Amino acid sequence: MQRIAKSEDKDAAFALRELAKTDPSALEAVAALVPPELANSHEDAEVVQTLLELLVEAIEAGHAKTALQPNVIAALMGLATHPEAQWVRLCALTALDSLAGTQLDATLEELLKVPSALEMLMQALEDPAVQVRNQAVLLLQRLSPHEQIKLFITFCDGFQALIRIAEEERGTPVAGDALAVAYNVLLGNLPGQRQFCESPLCSRGSWRS
């Protein structure tokens, strides 16, 4: 990790990935060491992508609590809006989804502390890369039952993005995921239901599958 931090050494990042493949016990160390490293300003997107992929492996191996360190959510949200590297954005959202999958309350708590985090999630729904948009939908499916997420989607035109994704992905699991997020947001949300019923999205009916 020191080599990666000081020189953005690709070989060091790749060696860490190979070590994790041959020695699964190394993933606990990955969960501890990678999150602080993500806050560093790495210009090499390939190094960042490798670190994110390792972090996802560590979380899915049962080390989410170790990975959920101070500022890791802020770092991941920043990478989820990386201006150039599509695969960095995708891996960052995947890491967030993996954390939310096992540490939902703690992930939500940290997410809501990050300035503009919810705006960033809405931005991900508009991403030019379909894989990134789809991963944002999966993450929002976990988060959308939360009241603050519901209200934010309601008042920030989130429905429009969700229904558009459902239309574009008609007949695929992603379309169902997008509609599931919309359903979660509307459930018990009277302002959202009223806004949705009054919108062109409801009246035109073309999104129905």
Secondary structure as UniProt FT lines:
FT   HELIX           2..7
FT   HELIX           10..22
FT   TURN            24..25
FT   HELIX           26..38
FT   HELIX           45..58
FT   HELIX           59..63
FT   HELIX           64..67
FT   TURN            70..71
FT   HELIX           72..80
FT   HELIX           86..102
FT   HELIX           104..111
FT   TURN            112..113
FT   TURN            115..116
FT   HELIX           117..125
FT   HELIX           130..143
FT   TURN            144..145
FT   HELIX           147..155
FT   TURN            156..157
FT   HELIX           158..168
FT   TURN            169..171
FT   HELIX           173..186
FT   TURN            187..188
FT   HELIX           190..197
FT   HELIX           200..204
FT   TURN            206..207
//
